[in-house]
Amino acid sequence: HSCALLDDATVKCWGDNSRGQLGTGDAVNHGSSSSTMGDALPVVALGTGRTAKAIAVGGAHGCVLTDNDLVKCWGANGHGQLGAGDLVDRGNAATDLGDNLSFVNLGSGHTVQSIGAGSQHSCAVIDDGTVRCWGRNGSGELGLGDIFDRGVNLGQMGDGLSLVDITP
């Protein structure tokens, strides 16, 4: 799948939608027919008054840095890559999105400067310059010195999410 951040600070995604990765609130693939693109392609519902500053797309999930410097993620969540503290996919139902799509808890009082996504994990640079990653960690993708997934339980997020040690 692919996503674009448009000039009006909205996000549109197209391609495979088997895991909700398009954030369209349905399970319909978009892009294989011109009738599913353009004005027919829905924007990702980020919540009341929320707009996007940046997007990051993984294998079957997407994350957005919102205008209030917080992160929301949707799509496949088999390894906790949505940062929701569970393994539930989000995005195939309209009730998954908008105000119902929670912000990723990256710690008390923190905001986010930038985001990134890998195949089944996500990362954020926090306002204090630290990096936090969550999701699949089978080969050390999260940089935490182990191979355990993060984000699959609520206690693994927020202040409980370890910092990535990238000091020089």
C-alpha positions in Angstrom: 0.0 0.0 0.0 1.0 3.6 -0.4 0.0 6.8 1.3 0.3 10.5 0.6 0.2 13.6 2.7 -1.7 16.2 0.7 -1.4 20.0 0.6 -4.5 20.4 2.8 -2.8 18.3 5.6 -5.0 15.2 5.0 -3.8 11.7 4.2 -5.0 9.3 1.5 -3.9 5.7 1.1 -4.4 3.2 -1.7 -3.5 -0.4 -2.5 -4.1 -3.5 -0.4 -6.5 -3.0 2.5 -6.7 -6.5 3.9 -5.6 -5.4 7.4 -7.1 -1.9 7.5 -3.8 -0.3 6.4 -5.5 2.2 4.1 -7.4 3.7 7.1 -10.6 4.0 5.0 -12.9 2.3 7.4 -13.6 -0.6 5.1 -11.9 -3.6 3.7 -11.9 -2.4 0.1 -8.7 -2.3 -1.9 -8.3 1.1 -3.7 -6.2 1.8 -6.8 -6.8 -1.2 -9.1 -9.7 0.7 -10.7 -9.8 4.4 -11.5 -13.3 4.4 -9.9 -11.7 4.0 -6.5 -9.2 6.9 -6.8 -9.4 10.6 -6.9 -12.5 12.0 -5.2 -13.7 8.5 -4.5 -10.6 7.8 -2.4 -11.5 8.6 1.3 -9.1 10.6 3.5 -7.9 8.9 6.7 -10.1 10.1 9.5 -7.7 11.4 12.2 -10.3 12.9 14.6 -12.1 16.1 15.2 -9.9 19.1 14.1 -6.8 16.9 13.6 -4.6 17.2 10.6 -1.4 15.5 9.5 2.2 16.9 9.6 4.0 13.7 8.5 3.2 10.1 7.6 5.2 6.9 7.8 4.1 3.6 6.1 5.1 0.1 7.1 4.4 -3.2 5.5 0.7 -3.2 6.4 0.3 -0.3 8.8 0.5 3.5 8.7 1.3 6.2 11.3 0.7 9.9 11.2 2.3 12.8 13.2 -0.7 15.0 13.9 -0.8 18.8 14.1 -0.7 18.5 17.9 2.6 16.6 17.7 1.2 13.3 18.7 1.0 10.0 16.8 -1.8 7.8 15.6 -1.3 4.4 13.8 -3.7 2.1 12.0 -3.6 -1.2 10.0 -2.1 -4.5 10.9 -1.1 -5.0 14.5 0.2 -8.5 14.8 3.4 -7.4 16.6 2.1 -4.3 18.4 3.3 -1.9 15.7 0.2 0.4 16.2 1.4 1.1 19.8 -2.1 0.4 21.2 -1.0 -2.1 23.8 -2.8 -5.0 22.1 -2.7 -7.1 18.9 -6.0 -5.8 17.3 -5.9 -4.5 13.7 -7.5 -1.1 13.2 -8.8 0.6 10.1 -11.3 -1.8 8.5 -14.2 -0.4 10.4 -15.2 3.3 10.5 -15.5 2.9 14.3 -11.8 2.2 14.4 -10.8 5.7 13.1 -11.3 9.4 13.9 -11.7 10.2 17.6 -11.9 6.5 18.3 -8.3 5.9 17.1 -6.2 6.6 20.2 -2.9 8.5 20.2 0.2 6.3 20.8 1.2 6.7 24.4 4.9 7.7 24.2 5.3 8.9 27.8 3.9 11.6 30.1 4.0 15.1 28.7 6.0 14.2 25.6 5.3 15.3 22.1 6.9 13.9 18.9 9.2 15.6 16.4 9.3 12.9 13.7 8.1 9.4 12.9 9.3 6.3 10.9 8.0 2.9 10.2 9.5 -0.4 9.2 7.8 -3.6 7.9 6.2 -4.4 11.3 7.5 -1.7 13.7 7.2 2.0 14.2 9.5 4.7 15.8 9.3 8.3 16.9 11.8 10.9 17.8 10.5 12.5 21.0 10.7 16.3 21.9 13.6 15.6 24.2 15.6 14.1 21.3 15.2 10.5 22.4 14.0 7.7 20.2 11.3 5.2 21.1 10.3 2.2 18.9 7.5 -0.4 19.2 6.3 -3.4 17.3 8.2 -6.4 15.9 11.7 -6.9 17.3 12.6 -10.4 16.1 16.0 -9.2 14.8 16.5 -6.2 17.1 14.6 -3.7 14.9 13.7 -1.7 18.0 17.3 -1.3 19.1 16.6 -2.3 22.7 19.2 -5.0 23.1 16.8 -8.0 22.9 14.4 -9.6 20.5 11.1 -9.1 22.3 8.2 -7.2 20.6 6.9 -4.1 22.3 3.5 -2.5 22.2 1.6 -5.8 22.6 0.7 -5.0 26.2 -0.4 -1.6 27.7 2.5 -1.7 30.2 5.0 -1.7 27.4 4.0 1.7 26.1 4.1 5.2 27.7 6.8 5.7 30.3 7.3 1.9 30.2 8.6 2.0 26.6 12.4 1.8 26.7 14.5 4.4 24.9 16.7 3.4 22.0 20.4 4.0 22.9 21.9 5.8 19.9 24.3 8.0 21.8 27.6 8.6 20.0 
